[in-house]
């Protein structure tokens, strides 16, 4: 495996001392996406069409984009995208209004032949299908969020590179041993991904690297939590907090990761490979 931008990114991330370097890369990629969105996507009609076809952004990224727009004076540009999205949803609602009016007219006339001919109400199952179509046409499709899809691809790429580096880069193993390991969700994803990517011998070798590292990382976390708790006792308060000062925040990162979106997206994508 040759050195590349991907391998350099992984190695640099594991030198940062972050509780999960893969989460750190997701955050970096997410910030880059926001910058590209406002510098390139907003004024590109083709990109705006892509956003409309995906029904916009998920809730998480909608607010990320809003926060970025407010912080950088980009609300006018964002309004161009929102205007297109609102118009698209308005058309969908208007179409549903027409279908609903048609259904009401038929039912109020109690015209059985018309009902059967149009196939609108043959059974309760028909009504349920109609309701399902209404809900599906209105519901946001977070799986199609353009930001999620890009982060998904980046995250899977980072995981694959990380796995290959563990197996083929002896020098990287030294960097890995000095790191803080991964968050538990990324650990699960890496193991699942590696089980499909590697042969049995390489997979076993990888487990012998990553599992002891994770055990050591959790041992450190547990010790620092114990220190943090102990120093809240008045008898030990005089010692003050050292590395454990932010251990509560770091423990949460270790247990659940930073980016719920990127983590879930990577899991969905890797399960398809």
C-alpha positions in Angstrom: 0.0 0.0 0.0 1.6 3.3 -1.2 1.5 6.5 0.8 -1.2 8.9 -0.3 -3.2 11.9 0.8 -5.6 9.4 2.5 -2.9 7.6 4.5 -1.4 11.0 5.5 -4.8 12.1 6.7 -5.2 9.0 8.8 -1.7 9.2 10.3 -2.1 12.9 11.1 -5.5 12.3 12.7 -4.1 9.6 15.0 -1.3 12.0 16.1 -3.8 14.6 17.3 -4.6 12.9 20.6 -8.3 12.9 19.9 -10.5 10.3 21.6 -11.6 9.1 18.1 -9.5 10.3 15.1 -12.1 9.0 12.7 -14.7 11.2 14.3 -12.2 14.0 14.0 -12.0 13.4 10.3 -15.8 13.4 9.9 -15.9 16.8 11.6 -13.2 18.2 9.3 -15.0 16.9 6.2 -18.3 18.3 7.4 -16.7 21.8 7.8 -15.2 21.5 4.4 -18.6 20.6 2.9 -20.2 23.7 4.4 -17.5 25.9 2.9 -17.9 24.3 -0.5 -21.7 24.6 -0.3 -21.6 28.3 0.1 -18.7 29.0 -2.2 -19.8 26.7 -5.1 -23.1 25.0 -4.7 -25.4 27.9 -4.0 -24.9 29.7 -7.3 -24.8 26.5 -9.4 -28.3 25.7 -10.9 -27.3 22.1 -11.4 -26.4 21.7 -7.7 -29.6 23.4 -6.7 -31.5 20.9 -8.8 -29.6 18.1 -7.1 -30.6 19.5 -3.7 -34.3 19.7 -4.7 -34.3 16.1 -6.1 -32.9 14.9 -2.7 -35.6 17.0 -0.9 -33.0 19.2 0.8 -30.9 18.5 3.8 -31.5 16.4 6.9 -32.4 18.3 10.1 -28.8 18.1 11.4 -27.3 19.6 8.3 -30.0 22.1 7.8 -29.1 23.7 11.1 -25.4 23.4 10.4 -25.9 25.3 7.2 -28.1 27.9 8.9 -25.5 28.5 11.6 -22.8 28.8 9.0 -24.9 31.3 7.0 -25.6 33.4 10.0 -21.9 33.4 11.1 -20.6 34.3 7.6 -23.3 36.6 6.2 -24.6 34.1 3.7 -28.3 34.1 4.4 -29.1 35.6 1.0 -27.4 32.7 -0.8 -29.1 30.2 1.5 -32.5 31.8 0.7 -32.0 31.0 -3.0 -31.8 27.3 -2.2 -34.7 27.5 0.3 -36.9 29.2 -2.2 -36.5 26.3 -4.6 -37.1 23.8 -1.9 -40.2 25.5 -0.6 -41.6 25.9 -4.1 -41.0 22.2 -4.7 -42.8 21.2 -1.5 -45.7 23.6 -2.3 -46.3 21.8 -5.6 -46.3 18.5 -3.9 -48.9 19.8 -1.3 -51.0 21.2 -4.1 -51.1 17.9 -6.0 -52.1 16.2 -2.8 -54.9 18.7 -2.3 -56.3 17.8 -5.8 -56.2 14.1 -5.0 -57.8 14.7 -1.6 -60.6 16.8 -3.1 -61.3 14.0 -5.7 -61.4 11.4 -2.9 -63.8 13.5 -0.8 -66.1 14.2 -3.8 -66.4 10.5 -4.6 -67.0 9.4 -1.0 -69.6 12.1 -0.3 -71.5 11.1 -3.5 -71.3 7.5 -2.3 -71.0 6.5 -5.9 -69.9 2.9 -5.6 -69.3 2.4 -9.3 -67.1 5.4 -9.4 -65.2 4.3 -6.4 -64.5 0.9 -7.8 -63.7 2.3 -11.3 -61.1 4.7 -9.9 -59.7 2.1 -7.5 -59.6 4.6 -4.7 -61.4 2.7 -1.9 -61.8 -1.0 -2.7 -60.8 -1.9 0.8 -59.3 -0.5 4.0 -55.9 -1.7 2.5 -56.5 0.7 -0.4 -57.0 3.6 2.0 -53.8 2.6 3.9 -51.9 2.6 0.6 -53.2 6.1 -0.2 -52.2 7.4 3.2 -48.7 5.8 2.8 -48.3 7.6 -0.5 -49.3 10.9 1.1 -46.9 10.5 4.0 -44.1 9.3 1.7 -44.5 12.4 -0.5 -44.2 14.7 2.4 -41.7 13.1 4.6 -38.1 14.3 4.5 -35.7 11.7 3.2 -32.7 12.1 5.4 -30.9 9.2 3.7 -30.7 11.4 0.5 -29.3 14.4 2.3 -26.4 15.6 0.0 -24.2 16.3 3.0 -24.8 12.9 4.5 -24.0 11.1 1.3 -20.7 12.9 0.9 -19.7 12.3 4.5 -20.8 8.7 4.1 -18.4 8.2 1.2 -15.6 10.0 3.1 -16.1 8.0 6.3 -16.1 4.7 4.5 -12.9 5.7 2.7 -11.2 6.7 5.9 -12.2 3.4 7.5 -10.9 1.4 4.6 -7.6 3.3 4.6 -7.2 2.9 8.3 -7.8 -0.9 8.1 -5.3 -1.3 5.3 -2.7 0.8 7.2 -3.1 -1.4 10.3 -2.4 -4.5 8.2 0.4 -3.2 5.9 2.1 -0.3 7.6 4.3 -1.3 10.5 5.4 2.2 11.2 1.7 3.2 11.5 1.2 0.6 14.2 3.6 2.6 16.4 1.6 5.7 15.8 -1.6 3.7 16.7 -0.2 2.4 20.0 0.5 6.0 21.1 -3.0 7.1 20.1 -6.2 7.0 22.2 -8.0 4.4 20.0 -11.5 4.9 18.6 -15.0 5.7 19.9 -16.9 2.4 20.4 -19.3 2.9 17.4 -16.3 3.4 15.1 -14.6 0.4 16.6 -17.7 -1.8 15.8 -17.9 -0.4 12.3 -14.2 -1.0 11.6 -14.4 -4.6 12.8 -17.5 -5.2 10.7 -16.0 -3.6 7.6 -12.7 -5.4 8.1 -14.4 -8.8 8.4 -15.6 -8.3 4.8 -12.5 -6.6 3.5 -9.7 -8.8 4.7 -8.8 -12.4 4.6 -9.1 -14.4 7.8 -5.4 -14.1 8.7 -5.2 -10.4 8.1 -8.5 -9.9 10.0 -7.1 -11.8 13.0 -3.9 -9.7 12.9 -6.0 -6.5 12.8 -8.0 -7.6 15.8 -4.8 -8.3 17.8 -3.9 -4.7 17.2 -7.1 -2.8 17.6 -8.7 -4.7 20.6 -5.8 -4.3 23.0 -5.5 -0.7 22.0 -9.1 -0.2 22.8 -8.9 -2.0 26.1 -5.9 0.2 27.1 -7.9 3.3 26.0 -10.9 2.4 28.1 -8.7 1.6 31.1 -7.3 5.1 30.8 -10.8 6.6 30.6 -11.9 4.6 33.6 -8.9 5.7 35.7 -9.5 9.4 34.8 -13.2 9.1 35.7 -12.2 7.6 39.0 -9.7 10.5 39.6 -12.4 13.1 38.6 -14.9 11.6 41.0 -12.3 11.3 43.8 -11.2 14.9 43.5 -14.8 16.1 44.2 -14.3 14.7 47.7 -13.2 17.6 49.9 -10.3 15.5 51.3 -8.7 15.4 47.8 -9.9 18.7 46.4 -6.5 20.3 47.1 -4.8 18.2 44.4 -6.8 19.9 41.7 -7.7 18.5 38.2 -5.1 17.6 35.7 -5.7 15.5 32.6 -9.1 14.4 33.9 -10.5 18.0 33.9 -12.5 17.3 30.6 -12.9 13.5 31.2 -16.7 13.7 31.2 -16.8 15.1 27.7 -14.1 12.7 26.5 -15.9 9.7 28.0 -19.1 10.6 26.1 -17.1 10.9 22.8 -15.5 7.5 23.6 -18.8 5.8 24.2 -21.0 7.3 21.5 -18.7 9.2 19.1 -19.1 12.8 17.9 -21.1 12.6 14.7 -24.3 10.5 14.9 -24.9 11.3 11.3 -21.5 10.3 9.9 -21.4 7.2 12.1 -24.8 5.9 11.1 -24.1 6.7 7.4 -20.9 4.8 7.5 -22.5 1.8 9.0 -25.3 1.8 6.3 -22.8 2.1 3.5 -20.3 -0.4 4.8 -23.1 -3.0 5.3 -23.7 -2.8 1.6 -20.2 -3.6 0.5 
